[in-house]
Amino acid sequence: MPTNVEATEEATRRWIAAGAAALGVGPHLLPPALIASRDVAAMAARVQEFLGWVREARAGL
């Protein structure tokens, strides 16, 4: 499980293709400014986008 991974589509696909079972994305997924904004809809959208990249990367294996 790599940590401190950038929450980008390219990085997600690359790590999953390399065999990662999980990714530690932390503040790359939900930056402090987004959390401070308390914009739950934006946070949820960001998480859904990230999970979509993970699903697509796993489906491509």
C-alpha positions, 0 to 999 in steps of 0.5 A: 500500500503506497502512501502519499500518492497524488490523487490523480487519474494517472497516478491511481491507474499506475499504482493499481497496475503495479499491484497496489491493493490500496492507496494512501492519498490523504490530503491529495484527495481532500486538501485542507482548503476543501475540508475548511470550506465544509463543502460536503457535496464537493468532497463527495464528488471528489471521492466518487471521482477517485473511486471511479478511477480505482474501479476502472484501473482494477477492471483493466487488470 
